[in-house]
Amino acid sequence: MGTVCLGDGEFAPVPLTALMDRLKGRPVTGLRELARDVDAWEARLRRAAVHSSEGGNDSDVVHQILANAELSQLKRHRAAVGRLVALLPATLRATYLVGASPQQQRFWTEVFMTLRR
C-alpha cells in the first residue's frame, strides 16, 4: 500500500498498482471518479446484483475503493457513498465496521441508518 497526495497536506492510501498507474499517467478509478459518475456506477452495481447475490467485479471495485478511502474523502463524497453502498451486498458492507476507528464506525453507522429497507 502506498499513498497519494490529495492536496492541502491530505494523503490517501492507494494500492501500489494504482499508485504506479497514477505515476505513469494511466487512468485510475478512485472515490472521486466514482462520485463524478455515480449514476453509471449505480447501474453497474444493479447489473452485478442481478447476476449474483455476492455482486461481481464492479461490486468488488466499489468495495475496495470505499474500504481504502480516508474518512475525510468518505465525508466529502457522502451522498455518492450512500448511494453506492446501498447497492453492495450486505457481506461487503459489514466489513467497513471491522477494525474501524470510532469516527469511521460512526460514519458508517450513520450511512447504514439511511439505507432503505
C-alpha positions in Angstrom: 0.0 0.0 0.0 1.3 3.4 -0.9 -0.1 6.9 -0.5 -1.1 9.6 -2.9 -1.3 13.3 -2.1 -4.8 14.8 -2.3 -3.6 18.3 -1.8 -3.6 20.6 1.3 -1.5 18.0 3.2 -4.0 15.2 2.8 -2.9 11.8 1.7 -4.9 8.7 0.9 -3.9 5.0 0.9 -3.6 3.6 -2.6 -2.8 0.1 -3.6 0.7 0.0 -5.1 -0.6 -1.0 -8.6 -2.9 2.1 -8.5 0.0 4.3 -7.4 2.1 3.0 -10.2 -0.7 3.7 -12.7 -1.1 7.2 -11.4 2.6 7.9 -11.6 2.6 6.6 -15.2 -0.4 8.8 -16.1 -2.8 5.9 -16.6 -6.4 6.4 -15.6 -7.3 5.2 -12.1 -10.7 4.8 -10.6 -11.0 6.2 -7.0 -13.7 7.7 -4.9 -13.6 11.0 -6.7 -14.2 9.2 -10.0 -17.0 7.1 -8.5 -18.7 10.2 -7.2 -18.3 12.0 -10.5 -20.0 9.2 -12.4 -22.3 7.8 -9.6 -25.3 7.2 -11.9 -23.2 4.9 -14.1 -21.7 3.1 -11.1 -25.2 2.5 -9.6 -26.3 0.9 -12.9 -23.2 -1.3 -12.9 -23.9 -2.4 -9.3 -27.5 -3.1 -10.1 -26.4 -5.3 -13.0 -23.9 -7.1 -10.8 -26.6 -7.8 -8.2 -28.9 -9.3 -10.9 -26.2 -11.9 -11.7 -25.2 -12.8 -8.2 -26.2 -12.0 -4.6 -22.5 -11.6 -3.9 -22.1 -8.9 -6.6 -19.4 -9.1 -9.2 -16.3 -7.3 -10.4 -17.9 -3.9 -10.2 -19.0 -4.6 -6.7 -15.5 -5.6 -5.8 -14.1 -2.4 -7.3 -16.5 -0.2 -5.4 -16.0 -2.1 -2.2 -12.2 -1.8 -2.5 -12.4 1.9 -3.2 -14.7 2.5 -0.2 -12.7 0.3 2.1 -9.4 2.1 1.2 -10.8 5.7 1.3 -9.9 8.0 4.1 -12.7 9.3 6.4 -12.3 12.8 5.0 -12.8 11.5 1.5 -15.8 9.5 2.5 -17.3 12.5 4.2 -16.6 14.7 1.2 -18.5 12.3 -1.1 -21.1 11.2 1.4 -24.1 11.4 -0.9 -22.3 9.2 -3.5 -21.1 6.8 -0.9 -24.6 6.3 0.5 -26.0 5.7 -3.0 -23.3 3.1 -3.9 -23.1 1.3 -0.5 -26.8 0.7 -0.7 -26.3 -1.5 -3.7 -23.4 -3.5 -2.3 -24.0 -7.0 -0.9 -24.5 -6.9 2.9 -21.5 -9.1 3.4 -19.3 -6.4 1.9 -20.9 -3.6 3.8 -20.4 -5.3 7.1 -16.6 -5.2 6.6 -16.5 -1.4 6.9 -17.1 -1.7 10.7 -14.4 -4.3 11.4 -11.3 -2.7 12.8 -12.6 0.8 12.1 -11.8 3.7 14.3 -14.7 5.1 16.4 -15.0 8.0 13.9 -15.2 5.6 11.0 -17.7 3.4 12.8 -19.8 6.5 13.5 -19.7 7.5 9.8 -20.6 4.0 8.6 -23.4 3.6 11.2 -24.9 6.9 10.0 -24.7 5.8 6.4 -26.2 2.4 7.1 -29.1 4.0 9.1 -30.1 6.0 6.0 -30.3 2.9 3.8 -33.8 2.0 2.6 -35.1 -1.3 3.8 
